[in-house]
């Protein structure tokens, strides 16, 4: 990717599109030159796919007009829905030029859908040894369904926007969390959207476990309401949401600790809903380790811009700016 001086990071889910434009300064630092979000009508996104292209395109155009973001800047789009699959896996250590081939041949053992249906990428986490004490690599596999990727590209092209990369928005958030936590810490990051619930465990700056689940039917209505009509959520409905989060958080943390014999020091939580603080208060009372809502990217805060809910967009824009 050619070096650029400005880039846009965009995230979207079932209820909203968010965007940030970053500009690279002469000294190598960055500043936010534009940002904004627009709500999506129910049904525009269905099961992670844009099902109403005219309304989605109109929402994108409104977002760029209202925010002042330049529609000529290269764009990195973050996706995080049921069409994105992440798995932590171990592969034999081979020369770098052969690694992608080995992973492509063996990835099917770890991913529950046919590899032919996915755009597959990976991140090498660290080196280890296998059960036979042979050199091996721990790898994070990231697969996205081809039909979702094609749908995304078609809809952004209809808006005449230049998408230079498609990334996992959850991993974009995770990169921020890793950067802003002490290198020696072991922490968990819990991210709730109205589509999926993500969990990652990080130790000494490296991802050690990742888990994503679709919001189950038992809490789907309540979670959707928390994002779309937060002011109307009842105490009972809030309990349904927090019970889901606590159940999944506890099982994920217990599994990680059982597999590694290491304890998690603290949990970070993020959800782009007005109920984020109330949810965090309930979970903090139940959780047996410190539980906080982090304030990411404070260096970009101004009197008019609070970066906390745009951290994923900022991280995505940096993908283009850092080449």
Helices and strands as residue ranges (DSSP letters): E 6-12, E 16-24, E 30-39, E 45-46, E 49-50, H 53-67, E 74-79, E 84-92, H 96-106, G 107-109, G 115-117, E 118-129, E 135-145, H 146-158, E 163-168, H 169-180, E 186-192, E 196-203, E 206-214, H 217-228, G 230-232, H 235-260, E 266-271, H 276-286, E 290-292, G 298-300, G 307-310, H 311-321
